[in-house]
Amino acid sequence: MHIRSVAVALVAVAVTACLALGAVVTPNDVYHALDKIPLTHRAEIVHAFGVGFSLGRLVPDRTLRLVDRLAADKGTTADKEGILLTIANALENDLPVTLLIDKTEEGLARNVPLYVILNGSGGAVRILGLVQREKVLAAVRDLLYAKGIFCISHAGQATATSLPITRFDRIVTEVADVLCDYVESGASPLDGHLIYQRVQTRLENLSQLKQPTILPEDAALVLARIKPGDLTAVLLKVLG
């Protein structure tokens, strides 16, 4: 009887532990959560999210949290779908979306209206929305391609200027984030050397961490290829 009691106690502990950890979130959980929002372009969003999950550009648990928070927000359905579509379009355009998700979550945490999160706003202090940030991400990706720095899949054959998708995506994300922060600071996009210095500082700081999020050789490769005028051209092209 004593042995049986111990066994029952162990099972109870195991069940409690599983409940505490929670069930593993899957892409299907995300797709079901999308049903909480009456979407006009649901199939398009689901397809793009599937691509994101397969490439590791989307993580199911974080994406589920985002969808749930959007569904609960008091904003309009059109703005909720606009945010999801912008992320989906970025994925379909072979872009990383961490920056877009970060800024959406940041805006939701600060109770920023969804239409501002999506479209940004002008005025004395310029705020960039997801629409503008997606364009910056694409422009930075295209700039790296133009400079001979490419993205390869995990199964691809690496060369000196071809980075695995996770490393390439991190470079694109960080450079785009610096450019967006620069614009929001109100500084002139014509000051290419200042923009370059900010990009250099970000990449080198990240590469010098004890556990670097960007490898030193990746930072050096990018900084050797891009020029101040390239960064000015990106901002003028995308944001005016």
N, C-alpha and C positions, 0 to 999 in steps of 0.2 A: 504493500500500500504506500509505503514511504517513497519507493522508486517511482510509482505512478504519479504521486503528488508533485515530485520534482519535475517529472516530464511535462506535466500540465503547466507548471509554473514557467518552464523554459519556453513552451509554445506561446504562452501569454506574453512573455517578454519579447519574443520574436515578432508577434503580431503588433504589439505596441510600437516596436522599433520601426516596422514597415509603415505604420500609420504616421509616425512622426516624420519619417523621411518623405512621405508622400509618393504618389504614383509617378512614374516617369511620364513626362509630357511628350506627346508625339505630334507630328504634323496634322494627323487627323483631329486631334483636340483643337488645334488652331482653326481648321476648316469648320468644325462644328461651332466654334465661338463666333465665327463670321456671320452665322445665322442670326445673331443678336442684332445685327445692323442690316436693314433692308437695302441691299446693294443692287445697283443696276448692272454693274460689271463684275459680278461675283466670280464667274468662270475665268475671266481674265486675271483677276487677282489670285485666285487659287492656283492657276497654272504658273504664274510668275513666282509665287511663294514656293511652289514645288521645286522650281529651278534653284531658288535660293537655299532651300534645305539641302538639296543634293550637292551643292557646291560649298556648303558650310558658311554661306554668307548670311543665313538666318539660323537662329537657334530656337527650337520649338518653345522652350519655357519662357524665354524673354518675349518672343513674338506673341504668345498667348497672353502674357501680362499686358502687352501693348494693346491688343485687340479688346481685351476686357475693359481696360481703362477708357479706350475710345468709346466703346459701347455705353459706358456709364456716364460719359461726359454730357453736359447739357447743350453742347453745340449742335449744329444742324447735321442732318444725315448727309447732305451734300459735302460738307467740309470733312466729315469723317471718311467718306468714300474718297474724297480728293486726296487725303493724306495716305490712305492705303494704296490708291492708284499711283501716286508719285513714287512710293517705295517699290511698287510692282513694276512701273516703267523703268526705274533704275536697274532693277534686276534683269529685266528683259534686254536692257541696253548693256548688259555685262559690266555693271558697276557695283562696287561695294556699297552697302546701305547702313553700315554702323553709324555713320555721322547723322543720317536722316533719323534713325531710331533714337539716337542719343538726344537730338534736339527736340524731337517730339515728346519724349519722356520728360525732358527738362521743362518744356513749355507747359505740359500737363501738371507737373509738380508745382509750378508757379502760377497756375490758374490763368495762363495766357489764353485768350480766345482762340478757338481752332482755326478761324480764318486768318489770324495773324501767324500762327504756327505754319500754316500752309503757304500763305502768300507774302508774309512779311509786312512791313509798313515803312512809310517814309517819315518825313518830319525832321525835327532837330537831331534826333538819334535814329539812324537807319537800322532796321531790323530785317535780316534776311530770312525768308521763309524756305520751306522745303523745295519749292519750285526753283528758286535761285540756287540753292545749295546743290541740287541735282545737276544743274548746268555747270557749276564750278567743278564738281566731281568729274563730269564728262570731259571738260576742257583740260583738266589736269591729266586725266588718263591719256587723252589724245596728245598732249604735250610730251609725255613720257614715251609714247610710241614714236613720235616724230624725232625724239632724241635717241632712238635705238634701244629703249628699255622696254622689254615686253613681259607679258604675263604668260606663264605656261601652266598646264594642268599638272596634277601630281604624277601623271603617267608620261608627261612630256619629257623631251630630252633637253636638259639644261645647257645653257651656254653662259658666257661671261656676262651677257646683258639680258638674260632671261631669268626672271624671278618666279618662284612658286607663287601660286595665287594668293595665299595668305600674306606673304611678305609684300607682294606687289600691291595688294589691297590696302595694307597698312600705310604704305608710302603715299598712295593716292589720297587716302582719308586724311592723313596728317597734313599734307601740303594744302589740300582743299580747305581744311579747317583753319589753317593759318591765314589763307587768303580771305576767307569769310570774316574772321575776326578783324583782319586789317580793314576791310571795307566798313564794318560796323563801328570801328574806332573813329571813322570820319577822316582818315588820312587820305592823301592823294594817291590814286593808282598810278600816277606818272612817276612816283619816286621808287623806281624799280630796285635800287640798291638797298633801300630800307626794307622793302618786301623780302628781298633775297636774304637779308640778315636775319629776319624773323623766321624764315623757313630754315635757314642754316642752324639757328639756335634751337629750334624745336627738334629737328632731326638729330643733331649731335647730342642734345640732352637725353633724348630717348635711347640713343645708341650707347650712352655711357653709364646707363643704369646697371646695378649689380646683376639684374636679370633683364637685359635689354629687350625692349619691345620692337626695336628696329636694329638689325645687325649693323655694326659699324661699316662693313663693306657695302651694304645697301645704301646707307646714308652718303658715303663717299662717292659712290657711283652716280647718284642723282645730283649731288651738289657739283660734281665735275661736269655734268652734261648740261644742266639748265643754266640760263643766264638771267640777270636782272630784267633785261628787256623782254624775255619770254614771259615772265610773271606779269609784267605790265600789260602785255598783249592779251593774256588770258583774261584779266579783269576788264579791260576795255571791250573785248569781244563779248563777254558774257553779261557784264553788268552795266556797261556804259560809263 
